[in-house]
């Protein structure tokens, strides 16, 4: 289901003197919480990525910061059960992705030549789960003669979202603008709610894996002539069953809240669609 969000389009760089200044290197920072960002270039030169520095993480509490290649190795494997929350499948969580004007996606790397006048970049993480991200990347471009800026404008994402409901437009009525502003606030609340649900789901998944490990251990039956091991095992089974019941209660609560979220999200999308005809 499509959901709205904003992409900041930054018109980068330095204005040439009398329009004839030599092309210069331009650097810009990209936050891990920014989602997709569109940078627009102007001038006759063809910009090239000269360097990328910095680090970020898609979950500051559980995963160490990484470079533009994203979370790979052991952390990448730990994150695989949550792949549905990637912005783009087929790339690691946290990878610095770029989307060309044709829609092709790849990992942005030094030496990349920018074709056309616009570059879309972003962290590989769902725009609904950016709240627990941390860090930023600094991307430098050579031959990047551009117009002065930055200037933020709404852009429709090529991947998965509509324009922001709350974007102000010339000539729109006050009542329609108020409706769009309210929808923007509602959408932010839904995104925060979704982020909290994702965190709950990750914790439940980790808890389930721990319970499964305990169950395997309990099934490894040992005996001794005095029956002590049997007593210990019965006690451990009792503790396991109690924790399993607690897990089931938490999982049921998550399921109920997820259903409530889906119902409210559907109501939001219906109202958002109805607002598009508002003038």
C-alpha positions in Angstrom: 0.0 0.0 0.0 1.5 3.3 -1.0 2.3 5.9 1.7 3.4 9.6 1.2 6.6 11.0 2.2 8.8 14.0 1.2 12.1 13.9 -0.7 14.2 17.0 -0.2 15.6 18.1 -3.6 18.8 20.1 -2.9 20.2 22.4 -5.6 23.8 22.0 -4.6 27.0 23.9 -5.0 28.4 27.3 -5.8 27.3 29.9 -8.3 29.9 30.7 -11.0 31.2 34.2 -11.6 29.5 35.7 -14.6 28.5 32.1 -15.4 32.0 31.1 -16.4 33.6 29.9 -13.1 35.5 26.6 -13.2 33.8 23.5 -11.9 34.4 22.8 -8.3 34.1 19.9 -5.8 30.9 20.0 -3.9 30.2 17.9 -0.8 26.8 17.3 0.9 25.8 15.2 3.9 23.0 12.6 3.8 21.3 11.7 7.1 20.4 8.1 7.8 16.9 9.4 8.8 16.3 11.4 5.6 14.9 8.6 3.4 15.3 9.2 -0.3 16.8 12.6 -1.3 17.0 14.1 -4.7 19.9 16.3 -5.7 19.6 18.4 -8.9 22.7 19.5 -10.9 23.0 22.3 -13.4 25.7 23.5 -15.8 27.6 21.9 -18.6 29.9 19.5 -16.7 29.2 15.9 -15.9 29.4 15.4 -12.1 31.3 12.5 -10.7 31.4 11.0 -7.2 34.9 11.8 -6.0 34.6 10.4 -2.4 32.2 9.0 0.2 32.9 9.2 3.9 31.0 8.7 7.1 29.0 5.8 8.6 25.5 5.0 9.7 23.3 2.2 11.0 19.7 1.1 10.6 19.4 0.2 14.3 21.6 2.2 16.6 20.8 0.1 19.6 21.8 -3.3 18.0 24.1 -2.8 15.0 27.4 -1.1 14.6 27.7 1.8 12.1 28.8 0.8 8.5 30.0 2.4 5.3 28.2 2.7 2.0 28.2 -1.0 1.4 25.7 -1.5 4.3 25.3 -4.2 6.9 27.0 -7.3 5.7 28.6 -10.4 7.3 27.2 -11.5 10.7 25.0 -8.4 11.1 23.7 -8.8 7.6 22.6 -12.3 8.4 21.0 -11.2 11.7 19.0 -8.6 9.8 17.8 -11.0 7.1 14.6 -12.0 8.9 13.5 -8.3 8.6 14.2 -8.0 4.9 10.6 -6.9 4.2 11.6 -3.5 5.8 14.3 -2.8 3.2 13.6 0.1 0.8 14.9 -2.0 -2.1 15.3 -5.8 -2.0 18.5 -7.4 -3.2 20.8 -5.0 -1.4 22.1 -5.0 2.2 20.3 -3.1 4.9 22.0 0.3 5.3 23.6 0.4 1.8 23.9 3.8 0.2 21.7 3.4 -2.8 21.2 5.5 -5.9 18.3 5.4 -8.3 18.8 6.6 -11.9 16.2 8.5 -13.8 15.4 5.3 -15.6 14.6 3.6 -12.2 17.7 1.4 -12.0 19.1 1.0 -8.5 22.7 0.4 -7.4 25.1 1.1 -4.5 26.7 4.6 -4.9 30.5 4.4 -5.1 33.4 6.7 -5.7 33.9 7.1 -9.4 30.2 7.0 -10.3 29.4 9.4 -13.1 26.1 11.2 -12.8 24.0 11.0 -15.9 21.2 13.5 -16.4 20.6 16.4 -14.0 19.2 14.6 -11.0 20.6 12.1 -8.5 18.4 10.2 -6.1 20.2 8.7 -3.1 19.1 7.1 0.2 19.7 4.5 2.9 18.4 1.0 2.2 15.8 1.1 5.0 12.0 1.5 4.8 10.8 5.0 5.2 8.6 3.7 8.0 11.5 2.6 10.2 14.0 5.5 9.9 13.4 6.6 13.5 16.0 4.2 15.0 18.7 5.0 12.5 21.8 7.0 13.3 24.7 8.6 11.4 25.3 10.1 8.1 27.3 9.9 4.8 29.2 12.7 3.3 29.3 12.5 -0.5 31.6 14.7 -2.6 31.2 15.5 -6.3 33.8 16.8 -8.8 32.8 18.9 -11.9 29.6 19.7 -9.9 28.8 23.2 -11.1 25.3 23.7 -9.9 22.8 26.4 -9.0 22.8 28.0 -5.6 20.9 26.4 -2.8 19.8 24.4 -1.0 16.1 24.6 -1.8 13.6 21.9 -0.7 10.8 20.9 -3.0 8.3 18.0 -3.0 9.3 15.1 -5.4 7.3 11.9 -6.1 9.5 8.9 -5.3 9.9 6.5 -8.2 9.8 3.5 -5.9 6.9 3.4 -3.6 5.2 6.6 -2.5 3.0 9.5 -3.5 3.7 13.2 -2.9 3.4 14.5 0.6 -0.2 15.4 1.5 0.8 18.5 3.4 2.8 20.2 0.6 1.6 23.8 0.2 0.6 24.7 -3.4 -0.3 28.1 -4.8 -4.0 28.8 -5.2 -5.2 26.0 -3.0 -8.1 26.8 -0.7 -7.6 27.3 3.1 -9.9 24.4 3.9 -8.1 22.0 1.5 -4.7 23.2 2.9 -5.9 22.5 6.4 -7.0 19.0 5.4 -3.6 18.3 3.9 -1.8 19.6 6.9 -3.9 17.4 9.1 -3.2 14.4 6.9 0.5 15.1 7.0 0.4 15.1 10.8 -1.6 11.9 10.8 0.9 10.3 8.4 3.8 11.2 10.7 1.9 9.5 13.6 1.4 6.4 11.5 5.0 6.3 10.5 6.1 6.5 14.2 3.6 3.8 15.1 4.9 1.6 12.4 8.5 2.1 13.6 7.4 1.1 17.1 5.7 -2.0 15.8 8.8 -3.0 13.8 10.8 -2.7 17.0 8.3 -4.9 18.8 8.4 -7.4 16.0 12.2 -7.6 16.1 12.2 -8.1 19.9 9.6 -10.9 19.6 11.6 -12.6 16.8 14.7 -12.6 19.1 12.7 -13.9 22.0 11.3 -16.7 19.9 14.8 -17.8 18.8 15.9 -17.8 22.4 12.9 -20.0 23.4 13.6 -22.4 20.5 17.2 -22.7 21.7 16.0 -23.4 25.3 13.6 -26.1 23.9 16.4 -27.8 22.1 18.4 -27.8 25.2 15.6 -29.3 27.3 15.1 -32.1 24.7 18.7 -33.2 25.2 17.7 -35.5 28.1 20.4 -36.5 30.6 20.1 -38.9 33.6 22.1 -39.6 36.7 21.7 -42.3 39.4 20.4 -39.9 42.0 17.7 -38.3 39.8 19.1 -34.8 40.3 19.3 -34.0 36.6 15.7 -35.0 36.2 14.6 -32.6 39.0 16.6 -29.8 37.4 15.1 -30.6 34.0 11.5 -30.5 35.4 12.2 -27.1 37.0 13.7 -25.8 33.8 10.7 -27.1 31.8 8.3 -25.3 34.3 10.3 -22.0 33.8 10.3 -22.5 30.0 6.5 -23.0 29.9 5.9 -19.9 32.0 8.1 -17.8 29.7 6.5 -19.4 26.6 3.1 -18.2 28.0 4.4 -14.7 28.5 5.8 -14.7 24.9 2.4 -15.9 23.6 0.6 -13.0 25.4 3.1 -10.5 24.0 2.8 -11.9 20.5 -1.0 -11.8 20.7 -0.8 -8.1 21.9 1.4 -7.4 18.9 -1.0 -9.0 16.5 -3.9 -7.0 17.9 -2.0 -3.7 17.6 -0.8 -4.6 14.1 -4.4 -5.1 13.1 -5.4 -1.8 14.6 -2.5 -0.1 12.7 -3.6 -1.7 9.4 -7.2 -0.5 9.9 -6.1 3.1 10.7 -3.6 3.1 7.9 -6.3 2.0 5.5 -8.6 4.8 6.8 -5.7 7.3 6.3 -5.2 6.2 2.7 -8.9 6.4 1.9 -8.9 10.0 3.2 -5.7 10.8 1.5 -7.1 9.7 -1.9 -10.3 11.7 -1.3 -8.2 14.8 -0.6 -6.5 14.7 -4.0 -9.5 16.2 -5.6 -9.7 19.0 -3.1 -9.0 22.5 -4.6 
